[in-house]
Amino acid sequence: MRGNINWMHARQAMFQSDLFGDDLKKLMPIINTDGSDSGMFDNCLELLVLAGRSLPHAVMMMIPEPWPITPP
């Protein structure tokens, strides 16, 4: 969880959007670390959807693929 939060904080300075323009800075920080785990998930999901991703696509981006299990 901490790694994902740090990843988002490190990259939000590079965000750019024709849709939001200079108003994008008003969205910062994207992740509200005072919130719950699910609240932080919602923060990121909302950004992806408002930025133009479909809800199914955004959800798939948020959930990591399973690691393959190698036989012993």
KOLGU-4560 file (N, C-alpha, C; in nm, 3 decimals, padded with zeros to 5 digits):
<recs>
<n_xx: 00.082 n_yy: -00.118 n_zz: 00.000 ca_xx: 00.000 ca_yy: 00.000 ca_zz: 00.000 c_xx: 00.087 c_yy: 00.126 c_zz: 00.000 mol: A seq: 1 type: MET>
<n_xx: 00.186 n_yy: 00.129 n_zz: 00.088 ca_xx: 00.274 ca_yy: 00.246 ca_zz: 00.097 c_xx: 00.346 c_yy: 00.268 c_zz: -00.035 mol: A seq: 2 type: ARG>
<n_xx: 00.388 n_yy: 00.160 n_zz: -00.100 ca_xx: 00.458 ca_yy: 00.173 ca_zz: -00.228 c_xx: 00.370 c_yy: 00.237 c_zz: -00.335 mol: A seq: 3 type: GLY>
<n_xx: 00.243 n_yy: 00.200 n_zz: -00.339 ca_xx: 00.151 ca_yy: 00.258 ca_zz: -00.437 c_xx: 00.125 c_yy: 00.405 c_zz: -00.409 mol: A seq: 4 type: ASN>
<n_xx: 00.114 n_yy: 00.440 n_zz: -00.281 ca_xx: 00.094 ca_yy: 00.580 ca_zz: -00.244 c_xx: 00.216 c_yy: 00.662 c_zz: -00.284 mol: A seq: 5 type: ILE>
<n_xx: 00.334 n_yy: 00.611 n_zz: -00.253 ca_xx: 00.457 ca_yy: 00.682 ca_zz: -00.290 c_xx: 00.470 c_yy: 00.696 c_zz: -00.441 mol: A seq: 6 type: ASN>
<n_xx: 00.432 n_yy: 00.592 n_zz: -00.515 ca_xx: 00.439 ca_yy: 00.595 ca_zz: -00.661 c_xx: 00.351 c_yy: 00.708 c_zz: -00.714 mol: A seq: 7 type: TRP>
<n_xx: 00.229 n_yy: 00.718 n_zz: -00.660 ca_xx: 00.137 ca_yy: 00.821 ca_zz: -00.707 c_xx: 00.188 c_yy: 00.961 c_zz: -00.671 mol: A seq: 8 type: MET>
<n_xx: 00.237 n_yy: 00.978 n_zz: -00.549 ca_xx: 00.289 ca_yy: 01.110 ca_zz: -00.509 c_xx: 00.409 c_yy: 01.150 c_zz: -00.594 mol: A seq: 9 type: HIS>
<n_xx: 00.495 n_yy: 01.056 n_zz: -00.626 ca_xx: 00.614 ca_yy: 01.087 ca_zz: -00.705 c_xx: 00.580 c_yy: 01.127 c_zz: -00.847 mol: A seq: 10 type: ALA>
<n_xx: 00.472 n_yy: 01.074 n_zz: -00.900 ca_xx: 00.440 ca_yy: 01.099 ca_zz: -01.041 c_xx: 00.335 c_yy: 01.206 c_zz: -01.063 mol: A seq: 11 type: ARG>
<n_xx: 00.265 n_yy: 01.246 n_zz: -00.960 ca_xx: 00.158 ca_yy: 01.344 ca_zz: -00.982 c_xx: 00.211 c_yy: 01.479 c_zz: -01.030 mol: A seq: 12 type: GLN>
<n_xx: 00.336 n_yy: 01.509 n_zz: -01.002 ca_xx: 00.395 ca_yy: 01.634 ca_zz: -01.051 c_xx: 00.409 c_yy: 01.632 c_zz: -01.204 mol: A seq: 13 type: ALA>
<n_xx: 00.411 n_yy: 01.515 n_zz: -01.264 ca_xx: 00.425 ca_yy: 01.502 ca_zz: -01.409 c_xx: 00.290 c_yy: 01.497 c_zz: -01.481 mol: A seq: 14 type: MET>
<n_xx: 00.180 n_yy: 01.497 n_zz: -01.406 ca_xx: 00.048 ca_yy: 01.489 ca_zz: -01.468 c_xx: 00.025 c_yy: 01.610 c_zz: -01.557 mol: A seq: 15 type: PHE>
<n_xx: -00.040 n_yy: 01.584 n_zz: -01.669 ca_xx: -00.082 ca_yy: 01.692 ca_zz: -01.757 c_xx: -00.211 c_yy: 01.648 c_zz: -01.825 mol: A seq: 16 type: GLN>
<n_xx: -00.295 n_yy: 01.744 n_zz: -01.854 ca_xx: -00.424 ca_yy: 01.711 ca_zz: -01.914 c_xx: -00.476 c_yy: 01.829 c_zz: -01.992 mol: A seq: 17 type: SER>
<n_xx: -00.514 n_yy: 01.805 n_zz: -02.116 ca_xx: -00.580 ca_yy: 01.908 ca_zz: -02.195 c_xx: -00.719 c_yy: 01.935 c_zz: -02.138 mol: A seq: 18 type: ASP>
<n_xx: -00.779 n_yy: 01.832 n_zz: -02.081 ca_xx: -00.913 ca_yy: 01.843 ca_zz: -02.025 c_xx: -00.915 c_yy: 01.934 c_zz: -01.902 mol: A seq: 19 type: LEU>
<n_xx: -00.820 n_yy: 01.916 n_zz: -01.810 ca_xx: -00.817 ca_yy: 01.993 ca_zz: -01.686 c_xx: -00.733 c_yy: 02.120 c_zz: -01.697 mol: A seq: 20 type: PHE>
<n_xx: -00.633 n_yy: 02.120 n_zz: -01.783 ca_xx: -00.546 ca_yy: 02.237 ca_zz: -01.800 c_xx: -00.479 c_yy: 02.275 c_zz: -01.669 mol: A seq: 21 type: GLY>
<n_xx: -00.477 n_yy: 02.404 n_zz: -01.637 ca_xx: -00.414 ca_yy: 02.452 ca_zz: -01.513 c_xx: -00.491 c_yy: 02.412 c_zz: -01.389 mol: A seq: 22 type: ASP>
<n_xx: -00.619 n_yy: 02.376 n_zz: -01.405 ca_xx: -00.699 ca_yy: 02.334 ca_zz: -01.290 c_xx: -00.655 c_yy: 02.199 c_zz: -01.233 mol: A seq: 23 type: ASP>
<n_xx: -00.570 n_yy: 02.129 n_zz: -01.305 ca_xx: -00.521 ca_yy: 02.000 ca_zz: -01.257 c_xx: -00.451 c_yy: 02.014 c_zz: -01.122 mol: A seq: 24 type: LEU>
<n_xx: -00.386 n_yy: 02.127 n_zz: -01.100 ca_xx: -00.316 ca_yy: 02.149 ca_zz: -00.973 c_xx: -00.411 c_yy: 02.154 c_zz: -00.855 mol: A seq: 25 type: LYS>
<n_xx: -00.537 n_yy: 02.187 n_zz: -00.881 ca_xx: -00.637 ca_yy: 02.191 ca_zz: -00.774 c_xx: -00.672 c_yy: 02.052 c_zz: -00.722 mol: A seq: 26 type: LYS>
<n_xx: -00.640 n_yy: 01.950 n_zz: -00.800 ca_xx: -00.669 ca_yy: 01.812 ca_zz: -00.761 c_xx: -00.563 c_yy: 01.752 c_zz: -00.669 mol: A seq: 27 type: LEU>
<n_xx: -00.450 n_yy: 01.819 n_zz: -00.656 ca_xx: -00.338 ca_yy: 01.764 ca_zz: -00.580 c_xx: -00.359 c_yy: 01.782 c_zz: -00.431 mol: A seq: 28 type: MET>
<n_xx: -00.317 n_yy: 01.693 n_zz: -00.349 ca_xx: -00.266 ca_yy: 01.561 ca_zz: -00.383 c_xx: -00.380 c_yy: 01.468 c_zz: -00.424 mol: A seq: 29 type: PRO>
<n_xx: -00.353 n_yy: 01.382 n_zz: -00.519 ca_xx: -00.453 ca_yy: 01.288 ca_zz: -00.568 c_xx: -00.495 c_yy: 01.193 c_zz: -00.456 mol: A seq: 30 type: ILE>
<n_xx: -00.398 n_yy: 01.142 n_zz: -00.384 ca_xx: -00.424 ca_yy: 01.047 ca_zz: -00.276 c_xx: -00.430 c_yy: 01.121 c_zz: -00.143 mol: A seq: 31 type: ILE>
<n_xx: -00.545 n_yy: 01.113 n_zz: -00.077 ca_xx: -00.560 ca_yy: 01.171 ca_zz: 00.056 c_xx: -00.520 c_yy: 01.065 c_zz: 00.158 mol: A seq: 32 type: ASN>
<n_xx: -00.400 n_yy: 01.078 n_zz: 00.212 ca_xx: -00.348 ca_yy: 00.976 ca_zz: 00.304 c_xx: -00.416 c_yy: 00.979 c_zz: 00.440 mol: A seq: 33 type: THR>
<n_xx: -00.501 n_yy: 01.078 n_zz: 00.466 ca_xx: -00.578 ca_yy: 01.081 ca_zz: 00.591 c_xx: -00.700 c_yy: 00.990 c_zz: 00.583 mol: A seq: 34 type: ASP>
<n_xx: -00.731 n_yy: 00.945 n_zz: 00.463 ca_xx: -00.849 ca_yy: 00.860 ca_zz: 00.444 c_xx: -00.818 c_yy: 00.714 c_zz: 00.466 mol: A seq: 35 type: GLY>
<n_xx: -00.920 n_yy: 00.634 n_zz: 00.449 ca_xx: -00.906 ca_yy: 00.489 ca_zz: 00.463 c_xx: -00.841 c_yy: 00.430 c_zz: 00.338 mol: A seq: 36 type: SER>
<n_xx: -00.806 n_yy: 00.302 n_zz: 00.346 ca_xx: -00.749 ca_yy: 00.234 ca_zz: 00.229 c_xx: -00.845 c_yy: 00.240 c_zz: 00.110 mol: A seq: 37 type: ASP>
<n_xx: -00.973 n_yy: 00.213 n_zz: 00.136 ca_xx: -01.069 ca_yy: 00.216 ca_zz: 00.027 c_xx: -01.091 c_yy: 00.359 c_zz: -00.024 mol: A seq: 38 type: SER>
<n_xx: -01.078 n_yy: 00.458 n_zz: 00.065 ca_xx: -01.089 ca_yy: 00.597 ca_zz: 00.023 c_xx: -00.976 c_yy: 00.636 c_zz: -00.069 mol: A seq: 39 type: GLY>
<n_xx: -00.856 n_yy: 00.589 n_zz: -00.039 ca_xx: -00.740 ca_yy: 00.618 ca_zz: -00.126 c_xx: -00.757 c_yy: 00.549 c_zz: -00.261 mol: A seq: 40 type: MET>
<n_xx: -00.812 n_yy: 00.428 n_zz: -00.260 ca_xx: -00.842 ca_yy: 00.357 ca_zz: -00.385 c_xx: -00.941 c_yy: 00.439 c_zz: -00.467 mol: A seq: 41 type: PHE>
<n_xx: -01.044 n_yy: 00.490 n_zz: -00.400 ca_xx: -01.146 ca_yy: 00.571 ca_zz: -00.467 c_xx: -01.086 c_yy: 00.697 c_zz: -00.528 mol: A seq: 42 type: ASP>
<n_xx: -00.992 n_yy: 00.762 n_zz: -00.457 ca_xx: -00.927 ca_yy: 00.883 ca_zz: -00.508 c_xx: -00.862 c_yy: 00.854 c_zz: -00.643 mol: A seq: 43 type: ASN>
<n_xx: -00.788 n_yy: 00.748 n_zz: -00.650 ca_xx: -00.716 ca_yy: 00.714 ca_zz: -00.773 c_xx: -00.812 c_yy: 00.671 c_zz: -00.883 mol: A seq: 44 type: CYS>
<n_xx: -00.910 n_yy: 00.590 n_zz: -00.847 ca_xx: -01.008 ca_yy: 00.543 ca_zz: -00.946 c_xx: -01.085 c_yy: 00.661 c_zz: -01.005 mol: A seq: 45 type: LEU>
<n_xx: -01.124 n_yy: 00.754 n_zz: -00.921 ca_xx: -01.197 ca_yy: 00.872 ca_zz: -00.969 c_xx: -01.112 c_yy: 00.953 c_zz: -01.067 mol: A seq: 46 type: GLU>
<n_xx: -00.984 n_yy: 00.969 n_zz: -01.036 ca_xx: -00.896 ca_yy: 01.041 ca_zz: -01.128 c_xx: -00.891 c_yy: 00.973 c_zz: -01.264 mol: A seq: 47 type: LEU>
<n_xx: -00.875 n_yy: 00.842 n_zz: -01.265 ca_xx: -00.866 ca_yy: 00.769 ca_zz: -01.392 c_xx: -00.993 c_yy: 00.783 c_zz: -01.475 mol: A seq: 48 type: LEU>
<n_xx: -01.108 n_yy: 00.776 n_zz: -01.408 ca_xx: -01.235 ca_yy: 00.788 ca_zz: -01.480 c_xx: -01.256 c_yy: 00.931 c_zz: -01.530 mol: A seq: 49 type: VAL>
<n_xx: -01.228 n_yy: 01.030 n_zz: -01.446 ca_xx: -01.244 ca_yy: 01.170 ca_zz: -01.489 c_xx: -01.146 c_yy: 01.207 c_zz: -01.599 mol: A seq: 50 type: LEU>
<n_xx: -01.034 n_yy: 01.136 n_zz: -01.606 ca_xx: -00.934 ca_yy: 01.164 ca_zz: -01.710 c_xx: -00.968 c_yy: 01.096 c_zz: -01.842 mol: A seq: 51 type: ALA>
<n_xx: -01.079 n_yy: 01.019 n_zz: -01.844 ca_xx: -01.125 ca_yy: 00.964 ca_zz: -01.971 c_xx: -01.124 c_yy: 00.814 c_zz: -01.983 mol: A seq: 52 type: GLY>
<n_xx: -01.074 n_yy: 00.743 n_zz: -01.883 ca_xx: -01.078 ca_yy: 00.596 ca_zz: -01.890 c_xx: -01.220 c_yy: 00.549 c_zz: -01.861 mol: A seq: 53 type: ARG>
<n_xx: -01.259 n_yy: 00.440 n_zz: -01.923 ca_xx: -01.389 ca_yy: 00.382 ca_zz: -01.889 c_xx: -01.377 c_yy: 00.321 c_zz: -01.749 mol: A seq: 54 type: SER>
<n_xx: -01.489 n_yy: 00.307 n_zz: -01.680 ca_xx: -01.486 ca_yy: 00.251 ca_zz: -01.546 c_xx: -01.426 c_yy: 00.110 c_zz: -01.544 mol: A seq: 55 type: LEU>
<n_xx: -01.468 n_yy: 00.020 n_zz: -01.636 ca_xx: -01.405 ca_yy: -00.113 ca_zz: -01.635 c_xx: -01.254 c_yy: -00.109 c_zz: -01.658 mol: A seq: 56 type: PRO>
<n_xx: -01.209 n_yy: -00.022 n_zz: -01.750 ca_xx: -01.066 ca_yy: -00.011 ca_zz: -01.777 c_xx: -00.992 c_yy: 00.041 c_zz: -01.654 mol: A seq: 57 type: HIS>
<n_xx: -01.047 n_yy: 00.145 n_zz: -01.591 ca_xx: -00.983 ca_yy: 00.202 ca_zz: -01.472 c_xx: -00.974 c_yy: 00.100 c_zz: -01.359 mol: A seq: 58 type: ALA>
<n_xx: -01.079 n_yy: 00.022 n_zz: -01.340 ca_xx: -01.076 ca_yy: -00.080 ca_zz: -01.234 c_xx: -00.970 c_yy: -00.185 c_zz: -01.265 mol: A seq: 59 type: VAL>
<n_xx: -00.960 n_yy: -00.225 n_zz: -01.391 ca_xx: -00.859 ca_yy: -00.324 ca_zz: -01.428 c_xx: -00.718 c_yy: -00.270 c_zz: -01.408 mol: A seq: 60 type: MET>
<n_xx: -00.700 n_yy: -00.140 n_zz: -01.427 ca_xx: -00.569 ca_yy: -00.079 ca_zz: -01.403 c_xx: -00.535 c_yy: -00.080 c_zz: -01.254 mol: A seq: 61 type: MET>
<n_xx: -00.637 n_yy: -00.073 n_zz: -01.171 ca_xx: -00.616 ca_yy: -00.064 ca_zz: -01.026 c_xx: -00.590 c_yy: -00.199 c_zz: -00.960 mol: A seq: 62 type: MET>
<n_xx: -00.632 n_yy: -00.304 n_zz: -01.024 ca_xx: -00.618 ca_yy: -00.438 ca_zz: -00.965 c_xx: -00.505 c_yy: -00.510 c_zz: -01.037 mol: A seq: 63 type: ILE>
<n_xx: -00.400 n_yy: -00.545 n_zz: -00.964 ca_xx: -00.286 ca_yy: -00.611 ca_zz: -01.030 c_xx: -00.322 c_yy: -00.752 c_zz: -01.077 mol: A seq: 64 type: PRO>
<n_xx: -00.254 n_yy: -00.792 n_zz: -01.182 ca_xx: -00.273 ca_yy: -00.929 ca_zz: -01.231 c_xx: -00.211 c_yy: -01.026 c_zz: -01.133 mol: A seq: 65 type: GLU>
<n_xx: -00.267 n_yy: -01.147 n_zz: -01.123 ca_xx: -00.209 ca_yy: -01.245 ca_zz: -01.030 c_xx: -00.073 c_yy: -01.293 c_zz: -01.079 mol: A seq: 66 type: PRO>
<n_xx: 00.010 n_yy: -01.327 n_zz: -00.986 ca_xx: 00.140 ca_yy: -01.383 ca_zz: -01.018 c_xx: 00.119 c_yy: -01.529 c_zz: -01.057 mol: A seq: 67 type: TRP>
<n_xx: 00.192 n_yy: -01.575 n_zz: -01.159 ca_xx: 00.178 ca_yy: -01.717 ca_zz: -01.196 c_xx: 00.238 c_yy: -01.804 c_zz: -01.085 mol: A seq: 68 type: PRO>
<n_xx: 00.170 n_yy: -01.914 n_zz: -01.062 ca_xx: 00.219 ca_yy: -02.009 ca_zz: -00.962 c_xx: 00.304 c_yy: -02.112 c_zz: -01.034 mol: A seq: 69 type: ILE>
<n_xx: 00.427 n_yy: -02.125 n_zz: -00.989 ca_xx: 00.516 ca_yy: -02.223 ca_zz: -01.051 c_xx: 00.506 c_yy: -02.353 c_zz: -00.972 mol: A seq: 70 type: THR>
<n_xx: 00.500 n_yy: -02.464 n_zz: -01.041 ca_xx: 00.491 ca_yy: -02.592 ca_zz: -00.970 c_xx: 00.620 c_yy: -02.620 c_zz: -00.894 mol: A seq: 71 type: PRO>
<n_xx: 00.609 n_yy: -02.689 n_zz: -00.782 ca_xx: 00.730 ca_yy: -02.717 ca_zz: -00.702 c_xx: 00.826 c_yy: -02.810 c_zz: -00.770 mol: A seq: 72 type: PRO>
</recs>
